[in-house]
Amino acid sequence: MNKRILYTYYRSTAAYRVRIALNLKQLDYTPHFIHLGRDGGEQRSQAYRNINQQGLVPTLIDGDTTITQSLAIIEYLNERHPNNPLLPDSLTLHAQVRSLAQQICCDIHPLNNLRVLNYLRTEMKQDEQARHQWYQHWISEGLMAIEQQLTTSTGKYKSRCCFGNTPTIADLCLIPQLYNARRFNCDIHHYPTLLKIEEHCMALSAFQQASPKQQPDYE
């Protein structure tokens, strides 16, 4: 059997997504912890950059295969292990799930990534208040659009998750982003539909076990 390794960090929303996917697929893996803050960031070490040239987490090693970028890892796991599919049957819903996932992973998350916040601090000389204002602005703009979108779709499909009653890639992206929003004291009470989805998902063991507080490197 191939050995499956996930390079992860408990606070990384990207790694969080992949942990949920692995749990939903009931796939065993060995976590290797990359602390993004210790010693200037362990992801910057040459040893880790030999594995992931971007110096980002997560990285999945599955036997002889190395994959970076959380969405690519999740799609790979979903295609290689068809049990508990993370995409619905409908081709239209496929596209909608991927669209929402990309809204989070491409439009919200990158603007608030740790390296962006660090750049604002070190190079742009922005104080903590300014950095939080930056973070909260982009979170608010992004989550409000998703709230409006899902208020319509969840009502249409009477769903407990983003699309239907079974978690998809969209939910795997949404839940970690809400976790991160709380870390930065964002007011998320404006998103009741998202919070209902979160409540349902966090009642599932796959999400609970993937949460930051359940990780061995949590501090």
N, C-alpha and C positions, 0 to 999 in steps of 0.2 A: 504494500500500500504506500502511495506517495505521502510524504510528510508535508503537511500544510502549515505554513507559518504566516502570521499576520504581524507586521510591524505597526504598532499602534501607540496611541497616547490617550489617556482617559478623557481629556478635555476636548480632543479633536472631534469636531462634528463629522468630519469626513470619515474618520476611523469608526465613529459611533454608528454611522450608516451601515458600514460593512459588517460590524459585529452583529447588528440586528439581522442582516441577511444570512450570515453564517448560522445564527441561532434558528431562524425560521426554516432554513434548509436542513437543520439538525446535523451540521457538519462539524466535526472535531477540528481544532486547530491549536497550535502553540503560539501564544502571544510573545512577541519580543517588544520590550517597551523602549520607546524613544522619547525622552523627556524634552519637550520643546523649550523649556526655560532654563534647564540646568546647564551650567558651564557655557553659557552663551547659546545654548540650543544643541542638543546631541544630534539633531538632524543635519547639522552643518559639518559633522565629522567626516573625514575622508572615508572611514570605514563604511558609514551609512551611504555616502554619496556613490560609493562603488556599487551599491545595490539600487539606489534611486538617485539618478543624476540631478533631479530637481531639489533634492533635500526636503521632501515633503512626506507626510504620512497621510494615508496608509500605503503600505506596499504588501501585496500578497505573493507569497511563493508557494506554488502548488506543484510539487515535484520539480520538474525541470523548467517550469513556466513561472516567469516573474511578471507581475502586472501592477501598474501604478494607476492612480486616479480612481476615486471611489466608484463613480458610475460605471466605469469600464470593468472594475472588479465585480460589481454587483451583477452586471449583465452577463459576464463570464460565468459566474456561479449559477445564475438562473438558467443559462443555456446548457451548461454541463450537467446540472443536477435538476432535472425537470420536476421533481417532487415539490409540492408546495410552491407553485409558480408565483412569481412576483409581478407578473403582468396578466391582465384579464384576457379573456378569449377574443373579445371584439377588437378588430383592427383599429377602429375609431378610438376606442378607449386606450389601446396601446399608445396611440399618438398623444392623447390627452394626459396620460400618466407621465410619459416622457417629457411632455411640455412643462408640467408642473414641477417635476424633478429638476429640470434645467433652469426654471425660474429661480429655484432656491440655490442650486449648485453653481450656476453661471452668473446670475444677476444679483443675488443677495449676499451669499457667502464670501465671494472673492473680495468684495469691497470692505468686509469686516474681518478678513483673515488676520491672524496674528502678525504676519510679516508686514501687512499694510498698516496696522495699528502701531507697530514698532517703527515703521518708517515715518509715520506722522509725528511720533515722539522724538526720534533721534535726528532726522534730517529736516523735517518741517518745523521742529521746535514747538509743537502743539502741546499744551498742557493737558492734564487728565480730563478737565471739564470739556475742552474742545474735542478731544478724542471720543468721549462718551456722546457728545452731541452728534458727531459724525456717525458713530455706530447707530445711535437711536434713530437718526433720520432715515438711513437706508433700510433699517429693519422695519420701521413704520411704513415706508413706501412700499416695500416688497410684500410684507405680510398682509397689508390692507387689500392689495390686489388679489392675493390668493384667497383671503376671506370672502371677498365679493364673488369670486369665481366659484368657490366651493359652496357658498350659501345657496347658489342656484343649483349646482350639480348634485350635492348631497340630498337636497330636497327632491330633485327629479328622480334620483335613483333610490331614495329612502335609505341611504347608506350610513354606516357607522364609521367607515374609513373614508379616505379621500374619494375613492371610487369603488363603490360596493361595500361589502361587509368583510372582505378579506384584505389584509395589508398588501399593498403594492409598493413599488419603488418610490412612489410619491410619498407614502407614509414614512418610509425609511429616511427620506430627506427632511420631511416636515418636523418630526419629533425632535431630532437633535438640534434643529434650528430654534425651536421654542425653548429648549434647554439653554442654549446660548443666549437667547434674548433675556431670559431671567438673570443670567450671570451679570449682564450689563444693565440691570434694573430698568428694562424696557417695560412700559405699561402695555401688557398683553390682554387686558380686559376688553379691549376693543375688538377682539377676535373670538367671539363666542363659538362660532362653528369650528374653528381650529382647536379650541380648548376641548370641545366635546369629542373630537377625533382623538386628541391626545389622551383624554381620559380613557377612552375605549382601548387604545393601543397599549397604554401603560398598565392595563389590567392583564396583558398577555405576558407570559413568562419570557418569551424571546426578547421582548423590549426591556423588561425589568432586568434581565441578566446582562444586557448590553449597556445598561445605563452607567454613567461615569462612576457613581458611588460604589458600584459592584465590581469595579476593576481592581486587580491587585496593585496597580500603581497609583491608585487614588490617594490624594493627600490633602 
